[in-house]
Amino acid sequence: LMRPLQGCRGRGVVVGTVTICLAAGWALQTPGGVSLVVPQPNINATVAQNILLSVEYSCRGVATIEWKHVSSWGTTKIAEWKSGNYVNISTVYKDRVTTFENGSIQLLNVGMRDAGYYFITVTEEYGTNTYGTIIVNIYEIIYEDLHFVAVVFAFLAAVSAILICFMWLCNKSLHLFQKKTTHKLTASTTEEIELETIEC
């Protein structure tokens, strides 16, 4: 009775070992998923700037990259492409988006409507996917501040011009005063010479 049990046990160990080996081999053949790194999750920019939404993904198989923009105006698909294959950019972004092989995109000439959340989805050919988010804040150039600077600059220029005119007038007055003093000295010297001549 003992021998048949040992035989079954021996077969079970062999079957179990073969099953584990097959499972390990299958696991090694199947790609190990996809990873995504977003180095700068917050971006601040001003109107008309170009911005880079930088990411870096890695996977063993072929990946599909998709970018979407979500804001108060709604959700817009920006671009979708397969690594080393086609690139499909939506018509709204046709002349404003550059795609990169590492999954990053560059937006050209941003406006206030470009503010919001940018979602990237990287999907591996075996169905594994990962997500990333970048928040973009867009600021307008405040022309009131530029106006204030222009007014201050104009005021300083006017004060400088007035000071220059005042210095020029002071210089002219001093020059005239020196001429009068010299003329008086010449007149008194002439009178002294005349007096000396009369006395002789």
Summary of the structure (lengths in Angstrom):
residues: 200
radius of gyration: 43.0
end to end distance: 171.3
largest distance: 171.3
contacts: 477
relative contact order: 0.13
helix: 46%
strand: 32%
